[in-house]
């Protein structure tokens, strides 16, 4: 069970012996193992049972927006440093990554982009969320959710992009970050325009997530969230192809009762 404490506050997991405001299948994207089918306009793909390697996800991590605080500024600075060369593009993160981190400037920039203001040519409104460690001191990953697809995003990028800090890779945090982002969409805290022709066999909406064919880590993250491969497309200027996945939004997630994205914790 969970308890929603209000805007900007923690969404806590509480034990069954305590009162909670509503039930939720918090670990739906990890614990469902039944074979499924994913239906698109052109094909139906049978879903194989998921790997048991992520049956127990990391606990205590929180996915939320960046806050204009000194603690988040310090966490952001460490995150940027761990990502390395600021001139090297990072999936899921598009703000400036210079050595002098100003969290207020980053928060403002991300908020403007979310509202569709000051966007570079060809960009769409998007939201960026960060995955924090249980003590809230360290950013381990980030995820970017694009409100709608452009012709470019339909081939490369899709609705959701993400990156995990190099120091925290191979710990299941990418899988967790994507799972919590999908739940944020279901709760209405992030709005995405999905393709009505691409649905799960039970009618659930699907989002488009892509990964290079040789990016095994990213593909595993998508597949552990029940993503089903629906196409492989050429990548402009490169020999490698891009895998397009339809990822169903999780079921059993209650709507949000706060106007701002609450901190989401897993315990």
HELIX and SHEET records of a PDB file:
HELIX    1   1 UNK A   28  UNK A   31  1                                   4    
HELIX    2   2 UNK A   52  UNK A   54  5                                   3    
HELIX    3   3 UNK A   70  UNK A   83  1                                  14    
HELIX    4   4 UNK A  103  UNK A  114  1                                  12    
HELIX    5   5 UNK A  151  UNK A  155  1                                   5    
HELIX    6   6 UNK A  166  UNK A  168  5                                   3    
HELIX    7   7 UNK A  173  UNK A  186  1                                  14    
HELIX    8   8 UNK A  216  UNK A  224  1                                   9    
SHEET    1   A 7 UNK A   2  UNK A   4  0                                        
SHEET    2   A 7 UNK A  10  UNK A  13 -1                                        
SHEET    3   A 7 UNK A 263  UNK A 265  1                                        
SHEET    4   A 7 UNK A  62  UNK A  64 -1                                        
SHEET    5   A 7 UNK A 126  UNK A 132 -1                                        
SHEET    6   A 7 UNK A 139  UNK A 146 -1                                        
SHEET    7   A 7 UNK A 160  UNK A 164 -1                                        
SHEET    1   B 3 UNK A  44  UNK A  47  0                                        
SHEET    2   B 3 UNK A  36  UNK A  39 -1                                        
SHEET    3   B 3 UNK A 199  UNK A 200 -1                                        
SHEET    1   C 3 UNK A 206  UNK A 212  0                                        
SHEET    2   C 3 UNK A 241  UNK A 248 -1                                        
SHEET    3   C 3 UNK A 228  UNK A 234 -1                                        
END                                                                             
